[in-house]
Amino acid sequence: MDIRAVVWDIDDTIFDYAAADRAGMREHLAAEGLLDGYESVEQALARWREVTDQQWLRFSAGETDWEGQRRERVRVFLGRPLTDTEADDWFQRYVAYYEAAWALFPDVLPVLDALAASHRHAVLSNSSLHVQDRKLRVLGVHNRFEAVLCAAELGVSKPAAEAFHAACDALGLPPHQVAYVGDHPEIDGRGAAEAGLLSVWIDRDGAHTATAVASTGPHRIASLAELPAILGADTRFGVPSTFG
């Protein structure tokens, strides 16, 4: 195996999106006086997560554009019609709280350091370049990546093979020389494997079953500390898989 580059997902892979989203939305709902409509904060956050997942599926399927999925998340969550401006304003008030909670996972910088000399690095995200480019800069890792590709600008999203191949093309490498690391077993894990890349699925909380692993075919890890060993990198950083 001659893996020369690693292409990374961002949200919930290197950036702790779930924690930032929960913290930001909790603060936002309190400030907007919207928690009274729910039995608990957890119920409100679960509803926001559900609506977000629904609209992301629509965006990934090409049923709406980037701005459209954001606006529909707000309209569906609030359960009332809003103009585009009203929806945008509500979402931007949430974003202020969300961005205040941005953070990398603690295993990210050590693995990027460990692989810096042995592998090239790029990003492929199902988000937009406007959002993810700024995020990487704020998090202090933008200069770690040769290329940052996003679905909104590519016109194709994961798990389509064309999205993964676009990242390989940006690096000038064939798929079999590229690894992809992402957190979603289907969108990232299965998609990368079927596109011919070395697929590495990070399942940080171990919530998925062995059946899901068998159906996708990626290497399953619980921490990025396991990645160098999978890549065969000449470092002392890798550790045995916790999944066996």
PEQUI-V63183 format. One record per residue. SS is DSSP state (H for helix, E for strand, L for the rest). PSI is psi in degrees with one decimal (none if undefined). Layout:
BEGIN
SS_PSI / SS_PSI
END
This chain:
BEGIN
L_123.7 / L_80.5 / L_119.2 / L_-14.7 / E_155.3 / E_126.8 / E_133.0 / E_138.7 / L_162.2 / L_-65.5 / E_124.3 / L_13.7 / L_-59.1 / L_-27.6 / E_130.4 / L_74.7 / H_-45.5 / H_-43.8 / H_-41.8 / H_-40.3 / H_-45.3 / H_-45.4 / H_-43.6 / H_-44.1 / H_-35.2 / H_-47.0 / H_-40.4 / H_-45.9 / H_-36.8 / H_-43.3 / H_-31.9 / H_-5.6 / L_33.7 / L_-4.2 / H_-20.5 / H_-20.9 / H_2.8 / L_154.9 / L_-27.4 / L_165.1 / H_-40.9 / H_-38.1 / H_-41.6 / H_-43.6 / H_-36.9 / H_-38.4 / H_-41.7 / H_-41.8 / H_-42.1 / H_-46.6 / H_-41.1 / H_-46.3 / H_-40.5 / H_-46.2 / H_-31.0 / H_-37.5 / H_-39.6 / H_-42.2 / H_-44.8 / H_-30.9 / L_-1.1 / L_16.5 / L_-15.7 / L_163.9 / L_-176.9 / H_-49.8 / H_-36.1 / H_-40.8 / H_-34.6 / H_-46.3 / H_-40.2 / H_-32.5 / H_-42.9 / H_-47.5 / H_-45.6 / H_-43.1 / H_-44.4 / H_-21.7 / L_33.6 / L_155.2 / L_141.7 / L_147.9 / L_164.8 / H_-40.8 / H_-43.0 / H_-43.5 / H_-41.4 / H_-42.0 / H_-43.1 / H_-44.5 / H_-39.0 / H_-31.1 / H_-38.3 / H_-43.2 / H_-35.9 / H_-42.0 / H_-40.4 / H_-46.9 / H_-29.4 / H_-18.8 / L_8.1 / L_138.4 / L_148.2 / E_154.4 / L_147.6 / L_-18.3 / L_1.0 / H_-55.8 / H_-41.2 / H_-40.0 / H_-35.1 / H_-39.3 / H_-43.7 / H_-32.5 / H_-0.3 / L_-40.7 / L_-20.0 / L_-21.4 / L_148.2 / E_160.5 / E_142.5 / E_173.8 / E_138.7 / E_116.6 / E_149.2 / L_21.7 / L_-150.5 / L_151.8 / H_-37.2 / H_-42.1 / H_-50.1 / H_-33.7 / H_-46.7 / H_-40.4 / H_-46.3 / H_-34.5 / H_-43.9 / H_-38.3 / L_-8.8 / L_21.1 / L_6.8 / H_-39.3 / H_-2.3 / H_-13.4 / L_133.4 / L_-35.0 / E_145.0 / E_112.3 / E_138.3 / E_149.0 / H_-38.1 / H_-36.0 / H_-32.2 / H_-32.3 / L_8.6 / L_145.0 / L_158.0 / L_142.3 / L_13.6 / L_136.0 / H_-32.3 / H_-32.8 / H_-46.4 / H_-39.1 / H_-30.2 / H_-38.3 / H_-41.4 / H_-42.2 / H_-38.5 / H_-28.4 / H_-10.3 / L_32.1 / L_149.9 / L_155.4 / H_-35.6 / H_-8.0 / H_10.9 / E_136.1 / E_147.2 / E_132.2 / E_121.0 / E_168.6 / L_-12.8 / L_124.9 / H_-30.2 / H_-58.3 / H_-43.9 / H_-55.9 / H_-59.9 / H_-43.0 / H_-47.7 / H_-41.5 / H_-44.4 / H_-21.2 / L_-2.9 / L_7.9 / L_160.7 / E_114.5 / E_126.0 / E_116.3 / E_118.4 / E_114.9 / L_80.1 / L_-37.3 / L_-0.9 / L_26.6 / L_-19.0 / L_156.6 / L_165.8 / H_-28.6 / H_-41.5 / H_-37.6 / H_-44.6 / H_-32.3 / H_-19.6 / H_-34.2 / L_4.1 / L_165.7 / E_130.9 / E_125.7 / E_158.9 / L_-15.8 / L_149.1 / H_-14.4 / H_-21.3 / H_-13.6 / H_-46.7 / H_-37.0 / H_-38.9 / H_-38.1 / H_-11.3 / L_26.2 / L_145.1 / L_72.5 / L_169.3 / L_15.7 / L_-32.5 / L_150.2 / L_158.2 / L_148.6 / L_139.3 / L_-8.3 / L_-14.0 / L_none
END
